[in-house]
Amino acid sequence: MTNARRLILAFFLLAMGVAGVGFSVKLVEFAGDLTAEHGLQFAGAHLLTYGLIAAGFLSLLVLGFVRGHFKDVEEPKYDLLEEERRHDARLPRA
């Protein structure tokens, strides 16, 4: 693995870690607000929104795995290149 790839991977992992910590802190804050007197009115809608969005992304990821979209990630590229070649062949030559 080249140094550039290692640097990109390290940056990506750091960014994902920071984002994960930030998301976790926000969920803990919302959970704390839920225990307050009128907390459900404030934090309930936000927690429901976060939960629905996370469930939607998780379901799309599972659907992708079930349908085999991650078996050969290069295949769509070759399909598009082949489709472009066929399209170019139909164009009139100048």
N, C-alpha and C positions, 0 to 999 in steps of 0.2 A: 504494500500500500504506500502510495507516495505521500510526501509531507503535506501537499495541498489537500489531499483527500482526508488525511488525519485531522487537519485543521478544520475543515468543513464539518466533519463528523463530530469533533469536539464542540464546535460552536453550536451545532444542531442539538446535541445532547444537553448542553448547558441551557440553551433556550427552552427546550422542552422541560427541563427540571425546574427552571424559574417559573415558567407558565403553570406547571403542575402545582408548585407550592402556592402560587398566587390564587389559583382556582380553589385549592383546598382551604386556604385561609378565608376566602370569600364564603365558602360553604359553611365553615365553622362560625363565621360571623352571622350568617343567616340563621343557623341553628340556634345561636345565642339569642337572636332577636325573637325567635319563635317562642322562647320561654318567657319573654317579657309580657307585660299585661296586654298590650295591643299588638303584639309581635306578628301574629298570623295575618293581620290586615296588611302589614308592611312587607314581611319577608315571604309570606306564603306564595304570592304570585311569582316572585323571582325564583324561588326554589322550584316551583312547578315548571316554569319556563326552562330553567337549566336542565331539569330532569327530562323533559320532553325532547329537548334538542339533543342531549346526550343519548337518549334512547333511540332517536331517529338515526343519528350517525352510527351507533352500534348496530342497528338493524341493517343499514346499508352495507356496513362492513361484513356482517355475517352473510348477507345475501350475495355479496361479491365472492366470498369464499365458497359458498354452497354451489354457485353457478360456475365456478372454476375460472373466474376472471384473473386469478393470481397464479395460475399454473404456468402460463407462458406470457409474460408481460411484454415481450417483444413482438408478438404476433400482430397486434393492432397496427404497429408501425409498418410492418411489411404489407398488411392488407391495404393501408392507405397508399403506400407507394405503388402497389400493383394497380389500385383503382386510378391513381393519377396517371400511370403509364397508359392504361386503357383509354382514359379520357383524352390524353394528348394524342393518341393514335387516331381518334375520331375527328380531331380538328383538321381543317383544310390547311395544306402546306402553302406557304407564301413564296 
